[in-house]
Amino acid sequence: MSENVQQNIGSEKDLSRKQTLEERRLASIQSQVEAAKDRSRYETYEYSSYGNAKLFAARTKGDGHIRKKMPCQDYCLATSVNGYIVLADADGVSACEHSDIGSKFACEAVLKTVEKASKFEEGKEKLEEYEFVNRILSVSFRNKLVNCWIDMVRDEIKNKHESTLSPEEELKEISKYGSTVMFAVISENWIVVGNLGDGQILVFNDSYGIKLRVHPPKESSKVRCLINETCVREDFYVAKYPRKFFNGVLLTTDGMYESLDANVHLFNYALQIKQRFREKLEPYQAFCYEAEGVYQDFSKRWTDDDCSIALFVDESHINTDYERILGSVKQHSNAALLKRWASEGMLFYVKDDIMYGDIFVTKQCDAADEDNKNIAIDTLKAALSDIVSIEIDEAVETWTEHGYIFSKYAEAGDTIEFMYCSGLFRRDKRNPEASAQKILKVYSLISKLNSKLKSIGYELNTSALFNISFDGTYLHVRREAVRKIDETQARSKHDDIEKFFENILGILTSDKGESQPVFDIGYLSAGIVYYRSNTASESDIEKVLSATARSEDNAILLPDGKRLFLKIEGKTLSPLACIVKNSKDKKLYIKNVGDCIWKFEGGKMVRRGDSVELQDKMNFILCNNQGKEIERYTYISKNGGLYD
């Protein structure tokens, strides 16, 4: 048999094998889809109507839990309370023994807390919608929701235990009920959503959807859930959207969300379910979705986890020019993120080659151009009502298209999003000096502000610190970010403000007034080198390169690898120190990486390459090789009372 014939036979066998595998794959997918029609496979499968609204809730046990004979740890509901539509979805923490009960209590706590919020005082005929919406958005609502959940768990524990438990024993039992929670409360004109955990909320219409947020990386292994006190206070995220712009809300726990979002299918999945309501009166096969021409069950094919959703859609059709507007925005920026809707227009957060900023889009009117500009600025201020005391400058660019005015504004300041689990500022590796100084400045200002507030009986409200902005020089604080100290409330051993700056160990300051934050070794992949002054400017470099002296003893190696010579107007550009962790004792050490000698109290000398354990308070003198003093340094850690 010739070699060509053998190759052809081999190719035919490979093709046949691939066809067989594909047929088996499609058959497996089809069997899963058929099984999804069986209502008995769902732990919850409920749909109902409320006026023009359709409500749906479904949950199913994941294959992983079926194999391990574990209960379904998800719970969900979609109903109405006192004239308001309520969705709730919760995912019990798998490591918690009774999380299936905890997730059920989480959803029921949402209902109970909304019911209480919807009640009005005696003498009033009704509760105004704006007052109700503000109640749902408030920190108080979230606190009451959590307290309601804790009370339900405590009652459950009391029923299980004959004897009274000690506080420590009770706390240990409560920790067995851990659960995330999401909710959506829908009034006549508003949609209010809230999320604590790793699920996702999609607010959508027929053209596009907005996810509540992109989840930041966890700062630790702790799960964002109702038993993690810090996350409850700092990471329970809420937002509101005008109902006239949106006709659907989808809540989904991570089992289904991660399966869909890995391929950017979440929005299309929501539209498909909405269409099923219109065609079949019910979204049969709740977790099935057509992707790339194949209709498949995402709860079985793509995950072993429990899956659950809660859905609201109404029959209204939202007319929007969103795609055309987004296309116009992207013509003027590299990237664009729909930041929020206001009743007057929409706001995009954008980035181009040289700046970050905002583009505000509002309907074009017949007034003069000057009036249009003022209207755009006024509406932008309204949309940015979370941030005050920031002057909005002239638009850097303005254009009209599709009957809209597009006004682009440079970023006026950094809004401080204080969520403990996501951290705060990140040190910009492209510009480490400037970003480190920004972090230091914010940390210093906030620490000092909180100290002053405490001296008069107030403190920063750590669950509302997104009401603070930083313009590069000053903090701008809304009253919502400040609260009166409640002496009856238990306090953590550590100041909450410090938690947001855990990546800062302390401050290294020279007697010449220069300061640098010292970051935790875990903040980056390697120890951070601290320089004795800011990186040289181009003019500084030119001065050095044009200098006549070329003494090798004075040569300095900058981060970019270029060798510079001498000192520049008294500034020494040599590296000073880096932070290292000893693999044996796990302690942090400060290592001398410069050419100078460090002289400590008692005469201890630390030369290049040597390390000394990092203490809360340290003083040392920088000396040259001849022992002559160059500069004095002081290091004070946060624990050492930096801002006492």
Buried (B, 14 or more C-beta within 10 A) or exposed (E): EEEEEEEEEEEEEEEEEEEEEEEEEEEEBBEBBEEBEEEEBBBBBBBEEBEEBBBBBBBBBBBBBEEEEBBBBBBBBBBBBBEBBBBBBBBBBBEBBBBBBBBBBBBBBBBBBBEBBBEEEEEEEEBEBEEBBBBBBBBEBBBBBBEBBBEBBBEBBEEEEEEEBEEEEBEEBBBBBBBBBBBBBBBEEBBBBBBBBBBBBBBBBBBBBBBBBEBEEBBEEEBBBBBBEBBBBBBBBBBBBEBEBBBBBBBBBBBBBBBBBEEEBBBBBBBBBBEBBEEEEBBEBBBBBEBEEEBBBBBBBBBBBBBBBBBBBBEBEBEBBBEEBBEBBEEBBEEBEBBBBBEBBBBBBBBBEEEEBBBBBBEBEEEEEEEBBEBBBEBBBEBBEEBBEBEBEEBEBBBEBEEBBBBBBBBBBBBBBBBBBBBBBEBEEEEBBEBBBBBBBBBBBBBEBBBEBEEEEBBBBBBBBBBBBBBEEEBBBBEBBBBEEEEEEEEEEEBBBBBBBBBBBBBBBBEEEBBBBBBBBEBBEEBBBBBBBBBBEEEBBEBBEEBEEEEEEBEBEBEEEEEBBBBBEEBBBBBBBBBBBEEEEEEBBBBBBBBBBBBEEEEEEBEEEEBBEBBBEBEBBBBEEEEEEEBBBBBBBBEBEBBE
